[in-house]
Amino acid sequence: MRPNVHIAFHIYDFLVLFGPVISWWCFPFERVIGFLQKINTNDHIGGQLEATLSKSFARGAILRRWLRRPDCPPVIRELRRLFERTFPAYNPPASSPPREVDGECAHYKHLGVNFSRANVHMGNSLVYYYPPNSRVAVAGSIERIVSVSGEITLEIRRQAPLEVGQYDPFLPFYPYFPAQTHSSKMLDTTDTVSISDVLSHYARYKFSKGRCVVLNLARS
Ligand SMILES: *[C@@H]1O[C@H](CO)[C@@H](O)[C@H](O)[C@H]1NC(C)=O
């Protein structure tokens, strides 16, 4: 039996001991591994590789620490400016530039997150947002992204709520596990909101009896 399969038998115990998986899963560590694997090692192995990985990682961490210090030497700041101009791809803008011509866009990046309309990329169209005159976020799917005088507005079709008498098995765990059950149908009407009223993406999984579970993917 592989360790992963063995550990799967203990998930119940881990849930009881440590709480929702989101607080102890390994994705942050996987991200560091991915980062380490991208370090250029010139295909050296056996000691040299490990030394290169740990030295590069430590050098990067020390450099970032210097850049955040108020007494960072001006020469390092200047080198950063040159580096960012030389390798702009490593610092892509967090938001798409404002559109010069009014009209529809297929996708739009806002504060580092890429939003698309549903017929371009369904996953990127699923968002939690504040509908007009409300501060209670609802789930919906972006149908149109429209730019008028550089302002971006979205037309979003809301996910229908559960029908009366339908059960939400995730309710007892909310908000520790930010999943909610909705109807898998969409409402007939759309909301028109500003891009600043959009809070996060969500993942949607259709399960039984016309229901779907909606998991908030907010990063904070
Ligand atoms: C945003 O998503 C769309 C649709 O998947 C893709 O074509 C586009 O390249 C993405 N844009 C950015 C900036 O990642």
The ligand as a Tripos MOL2 file, in Angstrom:
@<TRIPOS>MOLECULE
LIG
   14    14     1     0     0
SMALL
NO_CHARGES

@<TRIPOS>ATOM
      1 C1         -7.5660   35.3760  -19.5520 C.3       1 LIG1
      2 O1         -8.3620   34.2580  -19.8970 O.3       1 LIG1
      3 C2         -8.6120   34.1290  -21.2910 C.3       1 LIG1
      4 C3         -9.6160   33.0080  -21.4940 C.3       1 LIG1
      5 O2         -9.1890   31.7980  -20.9550 O.3       1 LIG1
      6 C4         -7.2890   33.9170  -22.0310 C.3       1 LIG1
      7 O3         -7.5150   33.8090  -23.4210 O.3       1 LIG1
      8 C5         -6.3660   35.1080  -21.7530 C.3       1 LIG1
      9 O4         -5.1030   34.8940  -22.3270 O.3       1 LIG1
     10 C6         -6.2020   35.3190  -20.2390 C.3       1 LIG1
     11 N1         -5.4890   36.5590  -20.0300 N.am      1 LIG1
     12 C7         -4.4940   36.6850  -19.1430 C.2       1 LIG1
     13 C8         -3.8910   38.0360  -19.0250 C.3       1 LIG1
     14 O5         -4.0900   35.7470  -18.4650 O.2       1 LIG1
@<TRIPOS>BOND
     1     1     2 1
     2     1    10 1
     3     2     3 1
     4     3     4 1
     5     3     6 1
     6     4     5 1
     7     6     7 1
     8     6     8 1
     9     8     9 1
    10     8    10 1
    11    10    11 1
    12    11    12 1
    13    12    13 1
    14    12    14 2
@<TRIPOS>SUBSTRUCTURE
     1 LIG1         1 GROUP 0 **** ****
